[in-house]
Amino acid sequence: LKGVFALIFGYNIASYDYQRSVSVVRLSLQDVKKHVSRRGGELFVSLHLLRPGEQHVEIAALIAYEEQHLNHPRREFQVDEARALVGDYRLADCLIATLSSWYQWHQPLWEERLTEEQLLLLREAGIVSAVQLRLALFDEIQQGFQGFLPSLRREQVLAAFASRYSLTSELLASLLVLDREEEGLLWRMTEVSPQPDEVVARYNQQVFESALYNASEARFLIDCTAFGNTTEVLPGRRNAPGIGLGAVIKRLCFLARRSGVYYDLAYAEVASNETPQLLLTLYGPQETTGLPQQYGSRLARLCRVLLEYGLVSSSNRRGSSRLSSGAIIQAEATVHFQHRAYRFVMDAPLLKLLPPPEQEEEPVERHNAPGAVFDSGVEQLFAEAFMALESSQAVDGWVLEREPEPLLVEQGVFIPDFALTRDEQRIYMEILGFWTPSYRERKLQKLQRLRGRADLLLAIPEDARVAFQAVLADFPAVFYKDQLSASDVLQVMRSRYTDFSKRLEQLDRKEVRGVVSQAGFVPESQCYKLLHCYSRTEMAQAAALITNTEIAFVPGVGLYLRNWMEHLRLLYVEWLKISGALPLAEVLQESRRRWPELAGYEDTALEALLGLWEEIHVKRASIFEATVELAEQSGLDVEEEVEPEPLVRTSGVKQVREHRSPRRKKETTATQENLWE
């Protein structure tokens, strides 16, 4: 039926997306003017950029042609006439595309053509777009003329249909095709028209970046001394000047991660007495799995920041995120088109033709979520899981650090993803991916240079187990399938990097016993620091070296003096005999007031104290209500009092809990009362 309707009226029933959004047309490398040459068996490509003053007359005529067609429909804009103004058709097409930064085609809105009365009548009929208007007219023809309208009746029927909504025949005809592409109107996005030199600068930038959209990699040779001096010295290079190499590398890594571009850093081959240099390699869409339109734009945006030209987002203009182009000694890229690879040199004369940096007003694409910048979702999920365990004190004292300092080796730079730090221990962690064969080859080469280091932990996907088999004997590894488990990483850390025996040897028993004797009671939360422990298993073993006839330890409670605890028990029993059952919250608050030594302890520690004594019972009616009372008041039989010796030291460091008789409830006889009396 839609086809019949189109044949009768010549209207396209499809709708178009006419949202008013700015979409600058990018240039294709196939369309721009360029020159290809061969030097020494290698193909080179050079781009045709406009020099200052070049083609200004032709560009001014093209701008005037655009201005002439402002607010005119697209069907009136003749591309051949615009091309004739420039003379060179290929250059003209690129200049017209460049002018899309100032001039855009927009579909006219439905409300702009109608009055309030007309809009109301159409809305009452359920018509709010050109598509619905065409369907309403189609239904009219179907019902009155069985889908065929004679040409003699055409104007009469259309006029009657239009008058139903207070429309004229001419207005109806324009509304029926309002969403067609050729009906779009030309708008200028700026207050004033552009100048020819502005168009030249933008044209040069788009031509330059058209090569980066199709680059497999871009290489930058960086002078490290351009960032100021520090006390860092390159490994294996005696008499090398002190440079801020670590700061340089971290800045480069931050820029690449922020832009979502894969990168690599290595030392450039220079003589021992020459200035140290870094080789930064940025991998483009031909090297990774991203599409050129998406990944290539991120690569081009990062090159803008490094080379300081063109539109740069406001977030990248901050001093902490900028990299001075004076530090770049050489820049080039490997560009692909027509199934061949070409070398593209980004030299100083070429860069002088690019526009100076200016703030970007359009929104900048973000490859990663806000906050910390991650290379992949696996890294982000691992960091979030680790922080969740850290909040519950289940990470054994390890602190996770993102973007640690680089590991400098003789022939390159290795940048680990994370660092785990505890006291004087610092373990680096690398999460390996499975992107491309060249990626795996580069990773293997760097890992082989790091052989012999005992402070590197690898996380490897199960699918890449075979690919990284060559380095599994040199480094501890955690394997994951879809998501890296923080618990699995911590398990390897416990088995591979534990120094508990060393900490036990350094434990000053006399000092710890003195602290317990002075305080009377040290809760478990403070025992971790006192005993230099990071887990309950470690703390139980360390506490076994402290306990004696005067000091005891109970997991969940802590270290305490036996006499002090017995005296406190008697005070609590006497208190509850007088006051009777009390709410748990009131008991905890009153305990801190009566005994100042308990003022700094948490509720959990104080409640654990109450659980030591069989005479005292914590009764919970719900998770929100709890009362403290004596066992005899709650209907429980109290067993004969036993000297509280919660832990008994056995051979070695193993401990067992002393057997206690279970509490027994009083036997009561339940009788059913008369519910009706």
C-alpha positions as CSV (number, residue, x, y, z in Angstrom):
1,L,0.0,0.0,0.0
2,K,2.9,2.4,0.8
3,G,4.2,1.7,-2.7
4,V,0.9,2.5,-4.3
5,F,0.6,5.7,-2.2
6,A,4.1,6.8,-3.4
7,L,3.2,6.1,-7.0
8,I,0.0,8.2,-6.8
9,F,1.3,11.2,-5.0
10,G,5.1,10.9,-5.5
11,Y,5.8,11.2,-1.7
12,N,8.2,9.2,0.3
13,I,6.5,7.7,3.3
14,A,9.8,7.1,5.2
15,S,10.7,9.6,7.9
16,Y,14.0,11.2,8.5
17,D,15.9,12.1,11.6
18,Y,15.9,15.9,11.7
19,Q,17.2,16.6,15.2
20,R,19.1,19.8,15.4
21,S,22.5,18.6,16.2
22,V,25.9,19.6,14.9
23,S,27.7,17.0,12.8
24,V,30.9,18.1,11.2
25,V,31.7,16.1,8.1
26,R,35.0,14.3,8.3
27,L,37.3,14.1,5.3
28,S,38.2,10.7,3.8
29,L,41.8,10.1,3.0
30,Q,40.7,8.8,-0.5
31,D,39.2,12.2,-1.2
32,V,41.9,14.6,-0.1
33,K,44.7,15.7,-2.4
34,K,48.0,14.0,-1.7
35,H,51.3,12.9,-3.2
36,V,52.8,9.4,-3.1
37,S,56.5,8.8,-3.6
38,R,59.0,6.0,-3.1
39,R,62.3,6.5,-1.3
40,G,64.7,3.7,-0.8
41,G,62.1,1.0,-1.4
42,E,59.6,2.6,1.1
43,L,56.4,4.3,0.2
44,F,55.8,7.9,1.5
45,V,52.6,10.0,1.5
46,S,52.5,13.8,1.7
47,L,49.2,15.7,2.1
48,H,48.3,18.8,0.2
49,L,47.8,21.5,2.8
50,L,46.9,25.1,1.9
51,R,49.4,27.8,2.7
52,P,48.6,31.2,4.1
53,G,46.9,33.3,1.4
54,E,46.4,30.3,-1.0
55,Q,42.9,29.9,-2.5
56,H,41.5,32.8,-0.5
57,V,39.6,34.3,-3.5
58,E,38.0,30.9,-4.3
59,I,37.2,30.2,-0.6
60,A,35.6,33.7,-0.3
61,A,33.4,33.0,-3.3
62,L,32.4,29.6,-1.8
63,I,31.5,31.3,1.5
64,A,29.4,33.9,-0.4
65,Y,27.6,31.0,-2.1
66,E,26.8,29.4,1.2
67,E,25.6,32.8,2.6
68,Q,23.4,33.2,-0.5
69,H,21.5,30.0,0.3
70,L,20.9,30.6,4.0
71,N,17.4,29.5,5.0
72,H,16.9,28.1,1.5
73,P,16.0,24.4,1.0
74,R,18.7,21.9,0.1
75,R,17.3,21.3,-3.4
76,E,18.3,24.8,-4.4
77,F,22.0,24.3,-3.5
78,Q,23.8,23.2,-6.6
79,V,27.0,21.3,-5.8
80,D,28.3,21.7,-9.4
81,E,28.0,25.5,-9.1
82,A,29.9,25.5,-5.8
83,R,32.6,23.3,-7.4
84,A,33.0,25.7,-10.3
85,L,33.8,28.5,-7.9
86,V,36.9,26.7,-6.8
87,G,37.9,25.1,-10.1
88,D,39.4,21.9,-8.5
89,Y,36.5,19.5,-7.9
90,R,38.4,17.4,-5.3
91,L,39.5,20.5,-3.4
92,A,36.0,22.0,-3.7
93,D,34.4,18.9,-2.1
94,C,36.8,19.0,0.8
95,L,36.2,22.7,1.3
96,I,32.5,22.2,1.3
97,A,32.8,19.5,3.9
98,T,35.1,21.8,5.9
99,L,32.4,24.5,5.9
100,S,30.1,22.1,7.7
101,S,31.9,23.5,10.9
102,W,29.9,26.7,10.2
103,Y,27.0,25.7,7.9
104,Q,24.6,22.8,8.6
105,W,21.5,21.5,7.0
106,H,18.6,21.1,9.3
107,Q,15.1,19.8,8.7
108,P,12.4,22.5,9.4
109,L,10.3,21.7,12.5
110,W,6.6,20.9,12.3
111,E,5.7,23.8,14.6
112,E,7.5,26.4,12.5
113,R,5.0,26.1,9.6
114,L,1.7,26.0,11.5
115,T,-0.4,28.3,13.6
116,E,-1.8,27.4,17.0
117,E,-5.2,26.6,15.5
118,Q,-3.8,24.4,12.9
119,L,-1.6,22.5,15.4
120,L,-4.6,22.0,17.7
121,L,-6.8,20.5,14.9
122,L,-4.0,18.2,13.7
123,R,-3.2,17.0,17.3
124,E,-6.9,16.3,17.9
125,A,-6.7,14.0,14.8
126,G,-3.5,12.4,16.2
127,I,-1.3,14.0,13.5
128,V,2.0,15.5,14.8
129,S,4.5,14.7,12.0
130,A,4.7,14.5,8.2
131,V,4.6,10.7,8.4
132,Q,1.3,10.7,10.2
133,L,-0.1,13.3,7.8
134,R,0.8,11.1,4.9
135,L,-0.8,8.1,6.5
136,A,-4.0,10.1,7.3
137,L,-4.2,11.2,3.6
138,F,-3.5,7.6,2.5
139,D,-6.4,6.3,4.7
140,E,-8.6,9.0,3.2
141,I,-7.9,7.8,-0.4
142,Q,-8.3,4.2,0.6
143,Q,-11.8,4.8,2.1
144,G,-13.2,7.1,-0.5
145,F,-11.6,6.0,-3.7
146,Q,-10.3,2.4,-3.0
147,G,-6.7,3.5,-3.2
148,F,-6.9,5.2,-6.6
149,L,-7.5,8.9,-7.0
150,P,-8.3,10.2,-10.6
151,S,-6.3,13.1,-11.7
152,L,-9.4,15.2,-12.3
153,R,-10.4,14.9,-8.7
154,R,-7.0,15.3,-7.2
155,E,-7.0,19.0,-6.5
156,Q,-10.5,18.9,-5.2
157,V,-9.9,16.0,-2.7
158,L,-6.6,17.6,-1.5
159,A,-8.2,20.9,-1.0
160,A,-11.1,19.3,1.0
161,F,-8.6,17.3,3.1
162,A,-6.5,20.5,3.8
163,S,-9.6,22.6,4.8
164,R,-10.5,20.0,7.5
165,Y,-7.4,21.3,9.4
166,S,-7.5,24.9,8.2
167,L,-4.7,24.3,5.8
168,T,-4.2,25.6,2.2
169,S,-3.4,23.2,-0.6
170,E,0.1,24.7,-0.9
171,L,0.8,24.4,2.8
172,L,-0.5,20.8,2.8
173,A,1.9,20.0,-0.1
174,S,4.9,21.4,1.8
175,L,3.9,19.6,5.0
176,L,3.7,16.2,3.3
177,V,7.4,16.4,2.3
178,L,8.7,18.4,5.2
179,D,11.0,15.6,6.5
180,R,12.6,14.8,3.1
181,E,16.3,15.5,2.9
182,E,16.1,18.0,0.1
183,E,13.7,20.1,2.2
184,G,16.4,20.8,4.8
185,L,17.3,24.4,5.3
186,L,20.8,25.8,5.5
187,W,21.7,27.4,8.8
188,R,24.9,29.2,9.9
189,M,26.0,27.9,13.3
190,T,27.9,31.1,14.2
191,E,26.9,34.7,14.5
192,V,29.2,35.8,11.7
193,S,30.4,34.1,8.6
194,P,33.9,32.6,8.6
195,Q,37.0,34.2,7.1
196,P,39.0,32.5,4.4
197,D,42.0,32.0,6.7
198,E,39.8,30.3,9.3
199,V,38.5,27.9,6.6
200,V,42.1,27.2,5.5
201,A,43.2,26.4,9.0
202,R,40.2,24.1,9.6
203,Y,40.7,22.4,6.2
204,N,44.4,21.8,7.0
205,Q,43.5,20.2,10.3
206,Q,40.9,17.9,8.8
207,V,43.2,16.8,6.0
208,F,46.0,16.1,8.5
209,E,43.7,14.1,10.7
210,S,42.2,12.1,7.8
211,A,45.6,10.4,7.7
212,L,45.5,9.6,11.4
213,Y,42.0,8.0,11.1
214,N,43.7,5.4,8.9
215,A,47.0,5.0,10.7
216,S,48.1,1.7,12.3
217,E,50.5,3.6,14.6
218,A,51.9,7.0,15.3
219,R,55.4,7.3,16.7
220,F,56.8,10.3,18.7
221,L,60.4,10.7,19.7
222,I,60.5,12.6,23.0
223,D,63.3,14.5,24.6
224,C,63.1,13.7,28.4
225,T,65.2,16.7,29.5
226,A,62.4,19.1,28.3
227,F,60.5,18.4,31.5
228,G,63.0,19.6,34.1
229,N,65.6,17.9,36.2
230,T,65.2,15.5,39.2
231,T,67.4,13.0,40.9
232,E,66.2,10.0,38.8
233,V,68.9,8.3,36.8
234,L,68.4,5.9,33.9
235,P,69.3,2.3,34.7
236,G,72.4,1.0,33.0
237,R,73.5,4.5,32.0
238,R,76.3,5.9,34.1
239,N,76.9,9.6,34.1
240,A,73.5,10.1,32.6
241,P,72.0,13.4,33.6
242,G,69.2,13.4,36.2
243,I,65.8,13.8,34.5
244,G,62.2,13.7,35.4
245,L,61.7,10.5,33.5
246,G,59.1,9.0,35.9
247,A,56.9,12.1,35.7
248,V,57.2,12.2,31.9
249,I,56.2,8.5,31.6
250,K,53.2,8.9,33.9
251,R,52.0,12.0,32.1
252,L,52.2,10.2,28.7
253,C,50.4,7.2,30.2
254,F,47.7,9.4,31.6
255,L,47.1,11.2,28.3
256,A,46.9,7.9,26.4
257,R,44.5,6.3,29.0
258,R,42.3,9.4,29.2
259,S,41.9,9.3,25.4
260,G,41.3,5.6,25.3
261,V,44.3,4.9,23.0
262,Y,46.6,1.9,23.3
263,Y,50.3,2.8,23.6
264,D,53.8,1.6,24.2
265,L,56.9,3.3,25.6
266,A,60.5,2.3,25.1
267,Y,64.0,3.8,25.1
268,A,65.2,5.2,21.8
269,E,68.5,4.0,20.6
270,V,71.0,6.8,21.3
271,A,74.7,6.9,22.2
272,S,75.6,6.7,25.9
273,N,76.7,10.3,26.0
274,E,73.6,11.7,24.2
275,T,70.4,13.0,25.7
276,P,68.1,10.2,26.8
277,Q,65.0,9.9,24.6
278,L,61.7,8.0,24.8
279,L,59.8,6.5,21.9
280,L,56.0,6.7,22.3
281,T,54.0,4.5,20.0
282,L,50.3,5.1,19.7
283,Y,48.4,2.3,18.0
284,G,45.6,3.2,15.6
285,P,42.5,1.5,14.3
286,Q,44.4,-0.7,11.9
287,E,46.2,-2.3,14.9
288,T,43.3,-2.7,17.3
289,T,39.7,-3.9,17.0
290,G,38.1,-0.5,17.0
291,L,36.5,1.1,13.9
292,P,38.4,3.9,12.2
293,Q,35.6,6.3,12.7
294,Q,35.6,5.7,16.5
295,Y,39.1,4.7,17.4
296,G,40.7,6.9,14.8
297,S,39.1,10.0,16.2
298,R,40.5,9.2,19.7
299,L,44.0,8.8,18.2
300,A,43.6,12.1,16.3
301,R,42.4,13.9,19.5
302,L,45.5,12.6,21.4
303,C,47.8,13.8,18.7
304,R,46.2,17.3,19.0
305,V,47.3,17.4,22.6
306,L,50.8,16.1,21.9
307,L,51.4,18.4,18.9
308,E,49.4,21.3,20.3
309,Y,47.2,22.3,17.4
310,G,43.5,22.6,16.6
311,L,40.6,21.9,18.8
312,V,41.6,20.7,22.3
313,S,39.0,19.9,25.0
314,S,39.0,22.2,28.0
315,S,39.9,19.2,30.3
316,N,43.0,18.5,28.3
317,R,44.2,22.2,28.4
318,R,45.1,22.0,32.1
319,G,48.7,22.2,32.8
320,S,48.8,18.7,34.4
321,S,47.5,17.1,31.2
322,R,49.5,19.0,28.6
323,L,52.7,17.8,26.9
324,S,54.8,20.6,25.3
325,S,55.5,20.0,21.7
326,G,59.0,21.3,22.3
327,A,59.8,18.0,23.8
328,I,58.9,16.1,20.6
329,I,61.9,15.7,18.4
330,Q,60.3,13.6,15.6
331,A,56.8,12.5,14.8
332,E,55.6,10.1,12.0
333,A,52.8,7.6,11.4
334,T,52.1,4.5,9.3
335,V,49.1,5.2,7.1
336,H,47.0,2.6,5.2
337,F,44.9,3.2,2.1
338,Q,44.3,1.3,-1.1
339,H,45.6,-1.9,0.6
340,R,49.1,-0.4,1.0
341,A,51.1,1.1,3.9
342,Y,52.7,4.5,3.6
343,R,55.0,6.4,5.9
344,F,53.6,9.8,6.9
345,V,56.1,12.3,8.3
346,M,54.8,15.0,10.6
347,D,57.6,17.5,10.3
348,A,57.9,21.1,11.5
349,P,56.9,22.7,8.1
350,L,53.8,20.6,8.0
351,L,52.8,21.4,11.6
352,K,53.2,25.1,11.0
353,L,50.3,25.0,8.6
354,L,48.0,23.6,11.3
355,P,45.8,26.0,13.4
356,P,47.0,27.0,16.9
357,P,45.3,25.4,19.9
358,E,41.8,26.6,20.8
359,Q,39.3,25.4,23.3
360,E,36.8,22.8,22.0
361,E,33.1,23.7,22.5
362,E,31.6,20.4,21.3
363,P,31.4,17.5,23.8
364,V,34.5,15.3,23.9
365,E,34.0,11.5,23.6
366,R,35.1,9.7,26.7
367,H,36.5,6.2,26.4
368,N,36.3,5.4,30.1
369,A,34.0,6.1,32.9
370,P,34.5,9.2,35.1
371,G,37.0,9.0,38.0
372,A,40.0,6.7,37.7
373,V,41.1,6.1,34.1
374,F,41.3,2.4,33.2
375,D,42.5,0.6,30.1
376,S,39.7,-1.9,30.1
377,G,36.5,-3.0,32.0
378,V,38.4,-5.9,33.6
379,E,40.7,-3.4,35.3
380,Q,37.9,-1.2,36.5
381,L,35.8,-4.1,37.9
382,F,38.8,-5.5,39.7
383,A,39.6,-2.1,41.3
384,E,36.0,-1.7,42.4
385,A,35.9,-5.2,43.9
386,F,39.2,-4.6,45.7
387,M,37.9,-1.3,47.2
388,A,34.7,-3.2,48.3
389,L,36.9,-5.7,50.2
390,E,39.1,-3.0,51.6
391,S,36.1,-1.3,53.1
392,S,35.3,-4.5,55.0
393,Q,39.0,-4.9,56.0
394,A,39.4,-8.1,54.0
395,V,42.5,-7.2,52.0
396,D,45.1,-8.2,54.5
397,G,46.5,-4.7,54.8
398,W,47.3,-4.3,51.1
399,V,46.7,-0.9,49.5
400,L,45.8,-0.8,45.8
401,E,47.4,2.0,43.7
402,R,46.5,2.8,40.1
403,E,49.2,4.0,37.6
404,P,52.3,3.3,39.8
405,E,55.7,4.4,38.8
406,P,57.1,2.7,35.6
407,L,59.6,-0.2,35.8
408,L,62.7,0.9,33.9
409,V,64.7,-1.8,32.2
410,E,67.7,-1.8,29.9
411,Q,65.8,-1.9,26.6
412,G,62.4,-0.4,27.4
413,V,59.8,0.8,29.9
414,F,57.2,-1.4,31.5
415,I,54.1,0.3,33.0
416,P,52.2,-2.0,35.3
417,D,48.5,-1.5,35.8
418,F,48.5,-1.6,39.6
419,A,50.8,-1.7,42.6
420,L,49.9,-3.4,45.9
421,T,51.7,-1.9,48.9
422,R,51.9,-3.1,52.5
423,D,54.5,-1.7,54.9
424,E,57.8,-2.0,53.0
425,Q,56.4,-4.5,50.5
426,R,55.5,-3.3,47.1
427,I,54.2,-5.7,44.5
428,Y,53.4,-4.7,40.9
429,M,50.5,-6.2,39.0
430,E,49.9,-6.4,35.3
431,I,46.5,-7.5,33.8
432,L,47.3,-9.0,30.4
433,G,44.8,-8.8,27.5
434,F,44.3,-10.9,24.4
435,W,43.9,-8.2,21.8
436,T,46.1,-9.0,18.7
437,P,49.1,-11.3,18.0
438,S,51.3,-8.2,17.8
439,Y,50.1,-7.1,21.3
440,R,50.9,-10.4,22.8
441,E,54.3,-10.4,21.2
442,R,55.2,-7.0,22.6
443,K,54.0,-8.0,26.1
444,L,56.1,-11.2,26.0
445,Q,59.2,-9.3,25.0
446,K,58.8,-6.9,27.9
447,L,58.1,-9.6,30.4
448,Q,61.1,-11.6,29.3
449,R,63.3,-8.5,30.0
450,L,61.8,-8.5,33.6
451,R,62.8,-12.0,34.4
452,G,64.3,-12.3,37.8
453,R,62.0,-9.7,39.4
454,A,60.1,-11.2,42.4
455,D,57.7,-8.2,42.7
456,L,55.6,-8.7,39.6
457,L,52.2,-10.5,39.6
458,L,50.4,-11.4,36.3
459,A,46.7,-11.7,35.7
460,I,46.1,-13.7,32.5
461,P,42.8,-14.6,30.7
462,E,42.1,-18.3,30.4
463,D,42.0,-18.0,26.6
464,A,45.6,-16.6,26.7
465,R,47.1,-19.3,28.9
466,V,48.9,-20.9,26.0
467,A,50.0,-17.6,24.5
468,F,51.8,-16.6,27.7
469,Q,53.1,-20.0,28.6
470,A,56.7,-18.9,28.1
471,V,56.6,-16.6,31.2
472,L,54.5,-18.6,33.6
473,A,57.6,-20.2,35.2
474,D,59.0,-16.7,35.9
475,F,56.1,-14.9,37.6
476,P,53.2,-15.9,39.8
477,A,49.9,-15.7,37.8
478,V,46.2,-15.5,38.4
479,F,43.9,-16.8,35.7
480,Y,40.5,-15.3,35.0
481,K,37.7,-15.9,32.5
482,D,35.5,-12.9,32.2
483,Q,36.2,-10.9,35.4
484,L,39.3,-10.9,37.6
485,S,38.5,-11.9,41.1
486,A,40.1,-9.8,43.8
487,S,39.8,-12.7,46.2
488,D,41.9,-14.9,43.9
489,V,44.6,-12.2,43.7
490,L,44.7,-11.9,47.5
491,Q,45.0,-15.6,47.8
492,V,48.1,-15.6,45.6
493,M,49.5,-12.6,47.6
494,R,49.0,-14.6,50.9
495,S,50.8,-17.7,49.5
496,R,53.6,-15.9,47.6
497,Y,54.3,-12.7,49.3
498,T,53.7,-13.4,53.0
499,D,56.2,-12.1,55.5
500,F,54.4,-13.2,58.6
501,S,57.3,-15.3,60.0
502,K,59.5,-12.2,59.8
503,R,56.9,-10.1,61.6
504,L,56.6,-12.8,64.3
505,E,60.3,-12.7,64.9
506,Q,60.2,-8.9,65.3
507,L,57.3,-9.0,67.7
508,D,58.3,-7.5,71.1
509,R,56.3,-9.7,73.5
510,K,57.4,-7.7,76.5
511,E,56.1,-4.4,75.0
512,V,52.8,-6.0,74.0
513,R,52.2,-7.5,77.4
514,G,53.0,-4.1,78.9
515,V,50.3,-2.5,76.8
516,V,47.7,-5.1,77.7
517,S,48.6,-4.8,81.4
518,Q,48.2,-1.1,81.3
519,A,44.9,-1.1,79.4
520,G,43.4,-4.2,80.9
521,F,41.6,-4.9,77.6
522,V,42.7,-4.4,74.0
523,P,39.8,-5.1,71.5
524,E,40.5,-7.2,68.4
525,S,40.3,-4.2,66.1
526,Q,43.4,-2.7,67.8
527,C,45.2,-6.0,68.1
528,Y,46.0,-6.0,64.4
529,K,48.3,-3.0,64.7
530,L,49.6,-4.1,68.1
531,L,50.6,-7.6,66.9
532,H,51.6,-6.5,63.4
533,C,49.0,-8.8,61.8
534,Y,46.7,-8.4,58.9
535,S,44.3,-11.3,59.3
536,R,42.5,-13.2,62.1
537,T,44.6,-16.3,61.3
538,E,47.8,-14.4,61.8
539,M,46.5,-12.7,64.9
540,A,45.6,-16.0,66.6
541,Q,49.1,-17.3,66.1
542,A,50.7,-14.0,67.3
543,A,48.4,-13.8,70.3
544,A,49.5,-17.3,71.3
545,L,53.0,-15.9,71.9
546,I,51.5,-13.2,74.2
547,T,49.1,-15.2,76.4
548,N,50.2,-16.6,79.8
549,T,48.7,-17.1,83.2
550,E,47.8,-13.4,83.4
551,I,46.8,-12.5,79.8
552,A,44.2,-14.3,77.6
553,F,43.0,-13.8,74.0
554,V,39.6,-14.6,72.5
555,P,38.9,-14.2,68.7
556,G,36.4,-11.5,68.2
557,V,37.1,-10.0,71.6
558,G,40.9,-9.3,71.9
559,L,43.6,-9.5,74.5
560,Y,42.7,-8.9,78.2
561,L,44.0,-9.4,81.7
562,R,42.2,-12.3,83.4
563,N,41.9,-10.5,86.7
564,W,40.7,-7.3,85.1
565,M,38.1,-9.3,83.1
566,E,36.9,-11.2,86.2
567,H,36.5,-7.9,88.1
568,L,34.5,-6.4,85.2
569,R,32.3,-9.5,85.1
570,L,31.4,-9.1,88.7
571,L,30.6,-5.4,88.2
572,Y,28.3,-6.2,85.3
573,V,26.5,-9.0,87.2
574,E,25.9,-6.7,90.2
575,W,24.7,-3.9,88.0
576,L,22.1,-6.1,86.2
577,K,20.9,-7.6,89.5
578,I,19.9,-4.1,90.6
579,S,18.6,-2.7,87.3
580,G,17.1,-5.8,85.7
581,A,16.9,-6.2,82.0
582,L,18.1,-3.2,80.0
583,P,18.2,-2.3,76.3
584,L,21.5,-3.2,74.6
585,A,22.0,0.3,73.4
586,E,21.6,1.7,76.9
587,V,24.0,-0.9,78.3
588,L,26.7,0.0,75.8
589,Q,26.3,3.7,76.4
590,E,26.3,3.3,80.2
591,S,29.3,1.0,80.0
592,R,31.4,3.7,78.5
593,R,30.3,6.2,81.1
594,R,30.9,3.9,84.1
595,W,34.2,2.6,82.9
596,P,36.3,5.2,81.1
597,E,38.7,2.6,79.8
598,L,35.9,1.3,77.6
599,A,35.0,4.7,76.2
600,G,37.0,4.3,72.9
601,Y,35.8,0.9,72.0
602,E,33.2,0.1,69.4
603,D,29.8,-1.4,70.0
604,T,30.9,-4.8,68.5
605,A,33.8,-5.0,70.9
606,L,31.7,-4.3,73.9
607,E,29.0,-6.7,72.8
608,A,31.7,-9.4,72.4
609,L,32.7,-8.8,76.0
610,L,29.2,-9.5,77.2
611,G,29.2,-12.7,75.2
612,L,32.2,-14.0,77.3
613,W,30.1,-14.4,80.5
614,E,27.5,-17.1,80.8
615,E,25.7,-15.2,83.6
616,I,24.8,-12.4,81.1
617,H,22.4,-13.1,78.2
618,V,21.7,-10.8,75.2
619,K,18.2,-11.4,74.1
620,R,17.1,-10.3,70.6
621,A,13.4,-9.8,69.9
622,S,14.4,-8.6,66.4
623,I,17.4,-7.3,64.5
624,F,16.4,-3.8,65.8
625,E,15.6,-4.7,69.5
626,A,18.0,-6.4,71.9
627,T,18.0,-6.5,75.7
628,V,20.7,-7.5,78.2
629,E,19.7,-9.5,81.3
630,L,21.0,-12.1,83.7
631,A,20.7,-15.6,82.6
632,E,18.6,-16.5,85.6
633,Q,16.2,-13.6,84.8
634,S,15.8,-15.0,81.2
635,G,14.9,-18.5,82.4
636,L,18.3,-20.1,81.7
637,D,20.2,-22.4,84.1
638,V,23.7,-21.2,84.8
639,E,26.3,-24.0,84.9
640,E,28.8,-24.1,87.6
641,E,31.2,-21.3,87.1
642,V,34.4,-22.3,85.4
643,E,37.6,-20.3,85.4
644,P,37.5,-18.4,82.1
645,E,40.4,-19.8,80.1
646,P,39.1,-19.3,76.5
647,L,42.2,-20.5,74.7
648,V,44.6,-23.3,75.6
649,R,48.1,-23.2,74.2
650,T,49.1,-26.6,72.6
651,S,52.1,-27.7,70.7
652,G,53.3,-25.3,68.0
653,V,51.0,-22.3,67.5
654,K,47.7,-24.1,67.1
655,Q,45.0,-23.1,69.6
656,V,41.8,-24.8,70.6
657,R,38.8,-23.3,72.4
658,E,38.2,-24.8,75.8
659,H,35.0,-26.9,75.9
660,R,32.0,-25.2,77.6
661,S,28.8,-26.9,78.6
662,P,26.0,-25.6,76.4
663,R,23.3,-23.5,78.0
664,R,20.1,-25.4,78.8
665,K,16.7,-23.9,78.9
666,K,14.4,-24.5,81.8
667,E,11.8,-27.1,81.3
668,T,8.4,-25.5,81.3
669,T,5.0,-26.9,80.9
670,A,2.9,-25.2,78.3
671,T,-0.9,-25.1,78.8
672,Q,-3.6,-23.9,76.4
673,E,-5.8,-21.2,77.9
674,N,-9.4,-20.6,77.0
675,L,-9.3,-18.0,74.3
676,W,-12.9,-17.1,74.7
677,E,-12.8,-16.0,78.4
